[in-house]
């Protein structure tokens, strides 16, 4: 309320000052015609000024600001995949009963990185992401996620990530899986209901991680081709991918 009153008071003061100066102009020059010519001209230009400033310039500045924010968010996403996402995809893809059938389609020798990525997109977007209920080693995932829990918490505390809904969904899915595994003191001899519940959580994490990985790779392809080429050669779905440490050999 105080802010509104302050703005109203300022507006009234400005209007009074404007009226006083117009009155002063009349007292000096006694020319109402001249006053109204410029007054109407200035008022007419206000609408053009609103168009230029509010609809065009403001829109351009807003788009540039949004692009800068997304650039920073993609840096955070890159850190997430370096620390958690890529390794987790490697683990989960080993439990995927269909991964071997599409791996030969994901690995294309002698093609450009862009064409390889296009093929990977086509196959991963229509993939099922189910896992074999009897194959998972829950202890491996639990041990890995427990070492990354503080890192995930720090990411979730980042308010800027709320603007990136799909990545926030990935974080919550991974964090939920970590909590589900941590809540169980022993992961050996779990009842079928627990296996089914955890398998559902893993399927959700696996699918969201993979699709978000595709979006991040697309960002690298468009903005950082050198990083894109490296990430593609070390992608978690390729069993023959070259390790990063061997990249310079």
N, C-alpha and C positions, 0 to 999 in steps of 0.2 A: 504493500500500500504506500509506503514512504517513497519507493522508487517511482510509482505512478504520479504521486503528488508533486515530486520534484520535476518530473518531465512535463507535467501540465503547467507548472509555474514557469519553467524555462520557456515553454512555447508561448505562453501569454506575454512574457517579457519581450520576446523577440517580435511578436506581432505589434506590441505597443511601440517598440523602438522603430519598427518599419513605418508605422502610421505617423510617428513624430517626424521622421525624416522626409516622408512624402509631404507632410504639412509644411515643413521648413522649406522644401523645394517650392511649394506654392506661394509661400510668403515672399520668397526672394524673386521668383520669376513670373508669378501670376499667370501660369500657363497650364490649365487643366488638360488641354488637348495633348500636350507633350507628355504629361504624367501618365495619362491613360494609354497612349500609344505604346510606351515602354512597359507599362504594367501588364497589359494584355499580352504583349510579345513575350515577356518573361514567363508569365503563367503558361502560355502555350508551349514554351520550350521545356517546362517541367515534365510533361508527359514523355517527351523524347528522352529526357535525362533519366527518367525512371526506367524506360525501355532499355537504354544502354547500360546503366549501372546495375539494375536489379536483375533483368532477364538475360543479359548477354555477358557482361563482364563478371558478375557474381557467379554465373553458371560456369564460366571458363575457370575461374579461380577455384570453385568448389570441385570441379573435375580434377584439376591438378592436385589439390589437397587430398582427394580420395585416392588418386593414383599413388601419391607419396606414402599414404597410410598403408595401402595394400602392398607396396614394395617392402615396407618394414615388416608387415605381417608375414610375407613370404620368406623373409630372412629367419623369422622365428620358426616357421614351418620347416625350413631347411635344417635348423638346429635340432628340431624334434626328430626328424627322420635320421639324422646322423647319430643321435643319442639313443633313440628308442625304436622308431618306426621301421627302419630297414631291417634291423636285427629281428624284431618281432614278426615281420613278414616272412623272413627266412624260416623261423621256427614254425609258424602256422602253415606255411605252404608245404612243409614236410608231412603234415597230417591230412593234406588234401588228396582224396582218392582220385581226383581227376587232373591233378596238376601235371602228371607225366604225359597225359594224352594231349595237353596243349603246349607243353614245353617245346616240342619240336616246331610248333607254330610261332613261338615267341623268339626263337633264335634264328636269325637270318644272316648268313655270312655274305660279305661282299656288297651289302646294301648301305645306303646312306643312313645316318642316324635318324633323320626325319622319317624315312620310309619304315625303318625298324619300329620307331615309336608308333606310327600309324597302325602297324599290324598288331602291336602289343595292345593298343587301345581297343581295337575291334574285338579281340579275344577276351580281354579282362573285363570289359563292360558287360559282356553277356555270360560271364562265368557264374557258377552257382555258389561257390565259397562254402560249401558244406564240408565237414570234417568227419573222419571215421571215429565213431564214439569209443571204440576200444583201443585206438592208436595213441591218443594224447598222453604225454608225460607231463602231468600238471605241475609236478615239482620243478621242472625246468622253467616253465613260464612264471611260476610264483617266485622263484629265486631271482629271475631276471627283473621282474617288475618291482620287487621289493627294493632292489638297488636303485631303481629309477623313480620311486614314489615321491621323494622330495622334489625332484625335477618336474614331475607332472603337476604337483601342487603349486609350484611357482608359476608354471604356465597358466594354470586355471585362475590364479590371482591376477593375471594380466588383463585389465579391463578392456584394452584395445582389441583383444581377441574376440570379444563379444560381437564385433562387426563382421567376423568371419564365421558364420553359423555352421558351415559344413565342417570346418576344422575343429570348432568347439565341440561338435557332436562326436568327432573322433576322440578327442581328449576325454570326454565324459565316458565314452564306451570303454576306453582302455583303463581309465581310473576305476570304473565300476568292476571290471574284470579283476583288477588287482585287489580290490576290497573283498570280492567274493572268494578269491583264493586265500587271502589272509585270514578270513573269518573261519576257515576250516583248519583246525590244528593238524590234522593228518589228511593227506590226499590219497592215501592208499586204502583200497577196499571200500570205495565210496558206493553208496546205493545207486541204483539206476536213475532215480529221480535227480540226484545231484549231478551225475554224469550228463543227463539230458539238459539240465539247467546250465551247466558250465559250457556244454557244447553249443547251446544257443547263444550264450554270451560271446564265445569265441568266434562263431560264425558272423555275428554282428561286427565285432572288432575287425576281423579279417576282411570283410567286404568293405567297410568304411575306410580302413587303412589303405587298401589297394586302390580304391577309386580316388581318394585324396592324394595318393602318391602319383596317380596319373595327372591330376590337376597341377601338382607341383612340378612334375616333369615338363608339362606343357609350358608353364611359366619359365622354366630354365631354357627350354627350346627357343622361346621367343626373345628372352632377355639376356641369357648367359649361355651361348652355344657351347663354350668350352666346358663349363660345368655340366651341361646336359649330356655331352658326349661321354664324360667320365661316369656320370650316374647311370647312363644306359648300359655301359660296359660292366657295371657292378650291380646290376639290378637284381633284387632278391628272388626273382622268379626264374633266373637262369642258373642252373647248376654248374654250367661251365664258365660262368662270369669270371673275369680276371680280377683278382684281389687288388685293392688299391695300392698295396705296397709293391706290387709288381708292375705298376703302370709305367714307371720310368725305366724299367729294365729293357 
